[in-house]
Amino acid sequence: MKVIGINGSPRGERSATLRLIIAVLDGAKEEGADIDLVNLIDLDIKFRNACSACFQEGRCVEEDDFPGLYAKIKAADGLVLGSPVYIDHVTGQMKLFIDRMADGIQCQAFSGKYGCSVSTSGDHAEQEVAKYLNHFLQMLGATPVGSVGVAIRKDRDTLTRSEESARELGKTLAEAIRTRRQYPEIEAFHERYQKKFEAVITGEKPEWPGDYERWVDQAWVW
Ligand SMILES: Cc1cc2nc3c(=O)[nH]c(=O)nc-3n(C[C@H](O)[C@H](O)[C@H](O)COP(=O)(O)O)c2cc1C
């Protein structure tokens, strides 16, 4: 079982969000997961340029670190997303990463995988950001198992206390992966989303042969 953490903070080792991600990964490791960590700030990930090559050909033509990262996370069973709140949302680094994943959404490429999200803020919007990251996981076809959001300016010790919640979240993630835990509400979301994209992919078959072929491979259209 492989679980990868992805940190959207540009503060590298000084990142409070990183502390929560590491706690989640430690919890997953206690339950038997192999863990890995990526700081997006260390990678060269360019803006999405709307070339649509991924939809058309099923591959990214941009020569940066994204294709390697995508291959790496597609090989994982679980994803832990983390971002600080920047002006009420995720950081630019995290949003670049999310935008480059659009083909993963169209192909529901993370179907059958699990994930969770964490966020830290000064004093607000950390729950909303963690919720958004979990929503993004759902859009990819994955199943989010929970989140931890912490406003660190409210109380100095809150981050340390929240590391314990994050560790428990990591254990839950690993257990959900191992037992293929079902979450009926999320299953219902995936069914609705798959129907929506079935119409999109079928309608755009001549424009997006790469994505259409992948839907055929997955026996979602024929
Ligand atoms: C550019 C910028 C924008 C921020 N915007 C918000 C915000 O909208 N709301 C908030 O509560 N904190 C905000 N913060 C504070 C960070 O979310 C907070 O310090 C966070 O814990 C930093 O996480 P990190 O150490 O992982 O980078 C902002 C910080 C920066 C640098």
PDBQT file of the ligand as one rigid body, heavy atoms in Angstrom, charges set to zero:
ROOT
HETATM    1  C1  LIG A 301      -0.004  35.315   0.840  1.00  0.00    +0.000 C 
HETATM    2  C2  LIG A 301      -0.665  34.799   2.102  1.00  0.00    +0.000 A 
HETATM    3  C3  LIG A 301      -2.033  34.810   2.197  1.00  0.00    +0.000 A 
HETATM    4  C4  LIG A 301      -2.676  34.336   3.349  1.00  0.00    +0.000 A 
HETATM    5  N1  LIG A 301      -4.035  34.352   3.401  1.00  0.00    +0.000 NA
HETATM    6  C5  LIG A 301      -4.652  33.935   4.528  1.00  0.00    +0.000 A 
HETATM    7  C6  LIG A 301      -6.080  33.968   4.615  1.00  0.00    +0.000 A 
HETATM    8  O1  LIG A 301      -6.787  34.348   3.683  1.00  0.00    +0.000 OA
HETATM    9  N2  LIG A 301      -6.658  33.542   5.765  1.00  0.00    +0.000 N 
HETATM   10  C7  LIG A 301      -5.900  33.124   6.849  1.00  0.00    +0.000 A 
HETATM   11  O2  LIG A 301      -6.477  32.802   7.876  1.00  0.00    +0.000 OA
HETATM   12  N3  LIG A 301      -4.547  33.059   6.779  1.00  0.00    +0.000 NA
HETATM   13  C8  LIG A 301      -3.906  33.435   5.648  1.00  0.00    +0.000 A 
HETATM   14  N4  LIG A 301      -2.536  33.360   5.568  1.00  0.00    +0.000 N 
HETATM   15  C9  LIG A 301      -1.773  32.720   6.665  1.00  0.00    +0.000 C 
HETATM   16  C10 LIG A 301      -1.391  31.258   6.323  1.00  0.00    +0.000 C 
HETATM   17  O3  LIG A 301      -2.505  30.538   5.848  1.00  0.00    +0.000 OA
HETATM   18  C11 LIG A 301      -0.851  30.544   7.550  1.00  0.00    +0.000 C 
HETATM   19  O4  LIG A 301       0.247  31.229   8.079  1.00  0.00    +0.000 OA
HETATM   20  C12 LIG A 301      -0.480  29.097   7.251  1.00  0.00    +0.000 C 
HETATM   21  O5  LIG A 301      -0.405  28.354   8.432  1.00  0.00    +0.000 OA
HETATM   22  C13 LIG A 301       0.848  28.982   6.524  1.00  0.00    +0.000 C 
HETATM   23  O6  LIG A 301       1.085  27.609   6.270  1.00  0.00    +0.000 OA
HETATM   24  P1  LIG A 301       2.519  27.067   5.862  1.00  0.00    +0.000 P 
HETATM   25  O7  LIG A 301       3.445  27.300   7.027  1.00  0.00    +0.000 OA
HETATM   26  O8  LIG A 301       2.290  25.616   5.619  1.00  0.00    +0.000 OA
HETATM   27  O9  LIG A 301       2.951  27.787   4.636  1.00  0.00    +0.000 OA
HETATM   28  C14 LIG A 301      -1.896  33.830   4.426  1.00  0.00    +0.000 A 
HETATM   29  C15 LIG A 301      -0.487  33.853   4.331  1.00  0.00    +0.000 A 
HETATM   30  C16 LIG A 301       0.125  34.330   3.180  1.00  0.00    +0.000 A 
HETATM   31  C17 LIG A 301       1.632  34.336   3.092  1.00  0.00    +0.000 C 
ENDROOT
TORSDOF 0
